Amino acid sequence: MVSLTSEDGTFIFEIKGWHKIWALESKIRVTKEQIIKAYQNKEELTFWKGFRMPGTEIPGYIAAGTFYKKGRNFWDVMNKNNAIIIKLNNHYYKRLIIEVENPEEILQLLNTSYK
């Protein structure tokens, strides 16, 4: 699970609890300018996430960490219903695929910030 805060034009995605250990990451900072779009699409949450380096994956249960598939992507998902995808530009990660508590609220915040 990931929480989101905003600070001076920068979004801070904080990985919560044990997910920090599974993902080997605690925070990801993204500026508003780096966000291309944020959306939900369960069809993109495929079984094959890419090559895991580093991170944790138990198929059908959790994907957390860095995965290489058409670029470097960060995953932290257990419940696909709460997963969002954030496409990035000029960032270490190409996409963030993360689980959040309130997807609709987070999507609205992210999508209104880059327009």
Sequence and secondary structure as in RCSB ss.txt:
>XXXX:A:sequence
MVSLTSEDGTFIFEIKGWHKIWALESKIRVTKEQIIKAYQNKEELTFWKGFRMPGTEIPGYIAAGTFYKKGRNFW
DVMNKNNAIIIKLNNHYYKRLIIEVENPEEILQLLNTSYK
>XXXX:A:secstr
 EEEEEETTEEEEEE TTHHHHHT SEEEEEGGGEEEEE  GGGS S   EEEEEEEETTTEEEEEEESSSEEEE
EES GGGEEEEEESSSS SEEEEE S HHHHHHHHHHH  
